[in-house]
Amino acid sequence: MEQREKSVDSPWAVYQRGTQETVNKLDKTPPPWPTRPVRVALAQFAMTASPAENLETAVSSIRDAASQKADIVCLPELFRTPYFCRDAHTSVDYSEEVPGEVGKVLSAEAKNLNIAIVAGSVYERTADNKRFNTAIIINRDGEICGTYRKVHIPHDPSFYEKHYFEPGDQGFKVFDLGFAKVGVLICYDQWFPEAARSLALMGAEIIFYPTAIARVEDIPQNEGDWQHAWETVQCGHAIANNVVVCPVNRVGIEGNATFWGGSFICDGFGRILAKGSDKPELVIAEVDLEHSAFTREGWGFFRSRQPTQYNTLTKPLEE
């Protein structure tokens, strides 16, 4: 008789894949903590060359999220424009004042729909002509709680962001929306564990990552699968900090770049609760903020820290 080799899965692989047995057990067993649910929506869509059209798409997505009872919705990075950073220089200046038109329109939507909004990011132009990649955070009353300027700026072929943006100068911020404390980091920030840890230590319960990340036709993925690494590092932030992590990407083909979408909502121990495809869609899941608090208390990642041993982290890299 033919002997078939047994497949062996690690506990993490079983948990992450979410077999039906695991899902049923998690769904049916009452949690040993008082729940605090928040319904999160990620608006994943493609952008055109028209900022006005893109804003209309964003508003439509926000209304869709509100109709599905979301408490908060997040838009992608640079949701008003194509990803113009594919080129070292562009003939179109997409920069705009902040909060400007975007803030006015989305604040009205937030108030009318009773939904909080993380307005992905826009290409901010300041009064002294500095340029930043900037997210706008709006509460359910339509009030602008503040902004976050992207701190880590990449500069690679097809991602020439240093030609357009200065590093953020406001530091990391946490915004209290009443039902949740949220932090925002933008795209390339997601590869830096220091950023996620900083927000978690500041009290963030959900970290949103508005993103524009793609496979590039002329650049082979010699180091490995980019999307797999992108998912893995952010699930790692969720586990290490016991916070909900929500990256939202754009989709579509722009020149030689194919934006893979794949937006996802991950709980405070790395379980992906909802994940998008490579098509325009709304990704929605209910997260339990008390699950994160319970997990953090149980695993003790924060109370076991030894900050006096981490001096190397604040030293500049020697060239």
C-alpha positions as CSV (number, residue, x, y, z in Angstrom):
1,M,0.0,0.0,0.0
2,E,1.3,3.4,-0.9
3,Q,2.4,5.4,2.1
4,R,1.7,9.1,1.8
5,E,3.8,11.5,3.7
6,K,1.9,13.5,6.4
7,S,1.9,17.2,6.1
8,V,2.9,19.0,9.2
9,D,1.8,22.5,9.9
10,S,3.2,24.7,12.7
11,P,0.6,26.1,15.1
12,W,1.2,29.5,13.6
13,A,0.5,28.2,10.1
14,V,-2.7,26.6,11.2
15,Y,-3.8,29.8,13.0
16,Q,-2.9,32.2,10.3
17,R,-4.5,30.1,7.5
18,G,-7.7,30.0,9.5
19,T,-8.8,26.4,9.0
20,Q,-12.5,25.9,9.4
21,E,-11.9,24.1,12.8
22,T,-9.9,27.0,14.1
23,V,-12.3,29.6,12.9
24,N,-15.3,27.7,14.4
25,K,-13.5,27.4,17.7
26,L,-12.5,31.1,17.8
27,D,-16.0,32.2,16.7
28,K,-18.0,30.0,19.1
29,T,-15.9,30.3,22.3
30,P,-16.9,33.3,24.4
31,P,-13.8,35.4,25.0
32,P,-12.5,35.8,28.6
33,W,-12.6,39.6,28.4
34,P,-15.3,42.2,28.0
35,T,-15.4,43.0,24.2
36,R,-15.0,46.4,22.7
37,P,-15.9,46.1,19.0
38,V,-15.0,48.6,16.3
39,R,-16.1,48.1,12.7
40,V,-13.3,49.1,10.3
41,A,-13.4,49.7,6.6
42,L,-10.6,50.0,4.1
43,A,-11.4,51.7,0.7
44,Q,-9.3,50.0,-1.9
45,F,-9.6,51.6,-5.4
46,A,-7.7,52.7,-8.5
47,M,-6.8,56.3,-9.3
48,T,-7.2,58.3,-12.5
49,A,-5.3,61.4,-13.6
50,S,-8.1,63.6,-12.3
51,P,-8.0,64.7,-8.6
52,A,-11.7,65.6,-8.8
53,E,-12.7,62.1,-10.1
54,N,-10.5,60.5,-7.4
55,L,-12.2,62.5,-4.7
56,E,-15.6,61.5,-6.0
57,T,-14.5,57.8,-5.8
58,A,-13.3,58.4,-2.2
59,V,-16.6,59.9,-1.2
60,S,-18.5,57.1,-2.8
61,S,-16.4,54.6,-0.9
62,I,-16.9,56.4,2.4
63,R,-20.7,56.4,1.8
64,D,-20.5,52.7,1.1
65,A,-18.6,52.1,4.3
66,A,-21.2,54.1,6.3
67,S,-24.0,52.1,4.7
68,Q,-22.3,49.0,6.0
69,K,-22.2,50.4,9.6
70,A,-18.4,51.1,9.7
71,D,-17.2,53.2,12.5
72,I,-14.1,54.3,10.6
73,V,-12.9,54.2,7.0
74,C,-9.3,54.6,5.7
75,L,-8.4,55.7,2.2
76,P,-5.1,54.8,0.3
77,E,-1.9,56.9,0.1
78,L,-2.1,59.8,-2.4
79,F,-5.7,58.9,-3.1
80,R,-6.3,62.1,-5.1
81,T,-3.7,61.4,-7.7
82,P,-1.9,58.8,-9.8
83,Y,1.3,57.6,-8.1
84,F,3.3,60.3,-9.8
85,C,6.5,59.3,-7.9
86,R,7.1,56.6,-10.5
87,D,8.9,59.3,-12.4
88,A,11.7,61.4,-11.1
89,H,10.0,64.5,-12.5
90,T,6.4,65.2,-13.5
91,S,4.9,68.0,-15.6
92,V,1.8,68.1,-13.4
93,D,2.0,69.7,-9.9
94,Y,-0.5,67.7,-7.8
95,S,0.4,69.5,-4.6
96,E,-2.4,71.2,-2.6
97,E,-3.0,73.0,0.6
98,V,-4.1,71.0,3.7
99,P,-6.8,70.7,4.9
100,G,-8.0,72.5,1.8
101,E,-10.7,71.1,-0.5
102,V,-10.1,67.5,0.7
103,G,-10.6,68.5,4.4
104,K,-13.7,70.5,3.6
105,V,-15.4,67.7,1.6
106,L,-14.5,64.8,3.8
107,S,-15.3,66.6,7.0
108,A,-18.8,67.2,5.7
109,E,-19.1,63.5,4.8
110,A,-17.9,62.4,8.2
111,K,-20.4,64.6,10.0
112,N,-23.4,63.7,7.8
113,L,-22.6,60.0,7.9
114,N,-21.4,59.8,11.5
115,I,-18.2,58.0,10.4
116,A,-14.5,58.7,11.2
117,I,-12.2,59.1,8.3
118,V,-8.4,58.6,7.8
119,A,-8.0,60.5,4.6
120,G,-5.2,58.3,3.2
121,S,-2.7,61.0,2.2
122,V,-2.4,63.9,-0.1
123,Y,0.5,65.8,-1.6
124,E,0.7,68.7,0.9
125,R,2.1,72.1,-0.1
126,T,2.7,74.4,2.9
127,A,2.7,78.2,3.0
128,D,6.5,78.3,2.8
129,N,6.4,75.9,-0.2
130,K,7.5,72.8,1.6
131,R,6.1,69.5,0.3
132,F,4.9,66.5,2.4
133,N,3.0,63.3,2.1
134,T,0.2,64.0,4.6
135,A,-2.7,62.1,6.1
136,I,-5.8,64.0,7.5
137,I,-7.7,62.5,10.4
138,I,-11.3,63.4,10.9
139,N,-13.7,62.3,13.7
140,R,-17.4,61.4,13.5
141,D,-18.4,64.9,14.2
142,G,-16.6,66.1,11.1
143,E,-13.8,67.8,13.1
144,I,-10.3,67.6,11.8
145,C,-8.3,66.0,14.7
146,G,-4.9,66.7,13.0
147,T,-2.5,65.5,10.4
148,Y,0.4,63.1,10.1
149,R,3.3,63.7,7.7
150,K,5.1,60.6,6.4
151,V,8.4,60.3,8.2
152,H,10.3,57.6,6.1
153,I,10.8,58.6,2.5
154,P,11.9,55.9,0.0
155,H,14.0,56.6,-3.1
156,D,14.3,53.8,-5.6
157,P,13.6,53.2,-9.3
158,S,9.9,53.9,-9.8
159,F,9.6,55.2,-6.2
160,Y,11.4,58.5,-6.5
161,E,9.7,60.1,-3.4
162,K,12.6,62.1,-2.2
163,H,12.2,64.3,-5.3
164,Y,8.8,65.2,-4.0
165,F,8.5,64.9,-0.3
166,E,10.4,66.1,2.7
167,P,10.5,63.7,5.8
168,G,7.7,64.5,8.2
169,D,8.5,67.1,10.8
170,Q,5.7,66.5,13.3
171,G,6.7,63.2,14.8
172,F,4.3,60.3,15.4
173,K,0.8,61.1,16.7
174,V,-2.1,59.3,18.3
175,F,-5.7,60.6,17.7
176,D,-8.4,59.9,20.2
177,L,-11.7,59.4,18.3
178,G,-13.7,58.6,21.3
179,F,-14.4,54.9,20.3
180,A,-10.7,54.2,19.6
181,K,-7.3,55.7,19.7
182,V,-5.7,55.5,16.3
183,G,-2.3,56.2,14.8
184,V,-1.4,56.6,11.2
185,L,1.8,55.7,9.4
186,I,2.2,55.9,5.6
187,C,3.5,53.2,3.2
188,Y,7.3,53.0,3.6
189,D,6.8,53.7,7.3
190,Q,5.4,50.2,7.5
191,W,8.9,48.6,7.2
192,F,10.1,50.3,10.4
193,P,9.3,48.6,13.7
194,E,10.3,51.7,15.6
195,A,7.4,53.6,14.2
196,A,4.8,51.0,15.1
197,R,6.3,50.6,18.6
198,S,6.3,54.3,19.1
199,L,2.6,54.6,18.3
200,A,1.7,51.6,20.5
201,L,3.6,53.1,23.5
202,M,1.8,56.3,22.9
203,G,-1.5,54.5,23.3
204,A,-2.6,53.7,19.7
205,E,-5.1,50.8,19.5
206,I,-5.3,50.7,15.8
207,I,-2.6,51.6,13.3
208,F,-3.6,52.5,9.8
209,Y,-1.1,52.3,6.9
210,P,-2.4,54.1,3.8
211,T,-0.2,52.6,1.1
212,A,0.8,52.7,-2.6
213,I,2.9,49.6,-3.3
214,A,3.3,47.8,-6.5
215,R,5.2,45.2,-8.5
216,V,7.3,47.0,-11.1
217,E,7.7,45.5,-14.6
218,D,11.4,46.3,-14.9
219,I,12.4,45.3,-11.4
220,P,12.7,41.6,-10.6
221,Q,11.9,40.4,-7.1
222,N,15.2,38.7,-6.6
223,E,15.1,39.0,-2.8
224,G,11.7,37.3,-2.6
225,D,8.0,38.0,-2.9
226,W,7.3,41.6,-2.1
227,Q,3.7,41.2,-1.2
228,H,4.4,38.3,1.2
229,A,7.1,40.4,2.9
230,W,4.7,43.4,3.1
231,E,2.0,41.3,4.8
232,T,4.4,39.5,7.1
233,V,6.2,42.6,8.5
234,Q,2.9,44.3,9.3
235,C,1.4,41.2,11.0
236,G,4.6,41.2,13.0
237,H,4.0,44.8,14.1
238,A,0.5,43.7,15.2
239,I,1.9,40.8,17.3
240,A,4.8,42.6,18.8
241,N,2.7,45.5,19.9
242,N,-0.7,43.9,20.3
243,V,-2.4,46.5,18.2
244,V,-4.8,46.2,15.3
245,V,-3.0,46.9,12.0
246,C,-4.8,48.0,8.9
247,P,-2.9,48.6,5.6
248,V,-4.9,49.9,2.6
249,N,-3.3,49.8,-0.8
250,R,-4.5,51.1,-4.2
251,V,-5.1,48.8,-7.2
252,G,-4.7,49.0,-11.0
253,I,-1.9,49.4,-13.5
254,E,-0.1,52.8,-13.8
255,G,2.7,52.7,-16.4
256,N,5.1,49.9,-15.5
257,A,3.6,49.5,-12.0
258,T,0.9,47.0,-11.0
259,F,-0.6,47.9,-7.6
260,W,-1.6,44.6,-5.9
261,G,-4.3,45.8,-3.5
262,G,-4.4,43.1,-0.9
263,S,-5.5,45.5,1.8
264,F,-6.1,43.7,5.1
265,I,-7.3,44.0,8.7
266,C,-5.2,42.2,11.3
267,D,-6.0,41.7,15.0
268,G,-3.6,42.3,17.9
269,F,-2.1,38.8,17.6
270,G,-1.5,38.7,13.9
271,R,-4.7,37.0,12.7
272,I,-5.9,38.5,9.3
273,L,-9.7,39.1,9.8
274,A,-10.4,40.4,6.2
275,K,-8.3,40.7,3.1
276,G,-8.9,42.3,-0.3
277,S,-8.2,41.1,-3.8
278,D,-6.4,43.0,-6.5
279,K,-9.6,44.7,-7.6
280,P,-11.5,47.8,-6.3
281,E,-13.5,46.9,-3.2
282,L,-14.3,47.8,0.4
283,V,-12.6,45.6,3.0
284,I,-14.5,45.4,6.2
285,A,-14.1,43.6,9.5
286,E,-15.1,44.0,13.2
287,V,-12.1,44.2,15.5
288,D,-12.1,43.8,19.3
289,L,-9.8,46.3,21.0
290,E,-10.1,44.5,24.3
291,H,-8.6,41.4,22.6
292,S,-5.5,43.4,22.0
293,A,-5.4,44.6,25.7
294,F,-5.9,41.0,26.9
295,T,-3.2,39.7,24.7
296,R,-0.7,42.4,25.7
297,E,-1.3,41.7,29.4
298,G,-0.9,38.0,28.9
299,W,2.3,38.1,26.9
300,G,3.8,41.0,28.7
301,F,5.7,42.5,25.8
302,F,5.5,46.1,27.2
303,R,6.1,45.5,30.9
304,S,9.1,43.2,30.0
305,R,10.8,45.9,27.9
306,Q,14.4,47.0,28.9
307,P,14.7,50.5,27.5
308,T,18.1,51.1,29.0
309,Q,19.5,48.4,26.7
310,Y,18.2,49.9,23.5
311,N,20.6,52.9,23.1
312,T,21.8,51.5,19.7
313,L,18.4,52.2,18.2
314,T,18.8,56.0,18.5
315,K,22.3,56.2,17.1
316,P,22.8,57.3,13.5
317,L,24.0,54.6,11.2
318,E,27.8,54.9,10.6
319,E,28.5,55.0,6.8
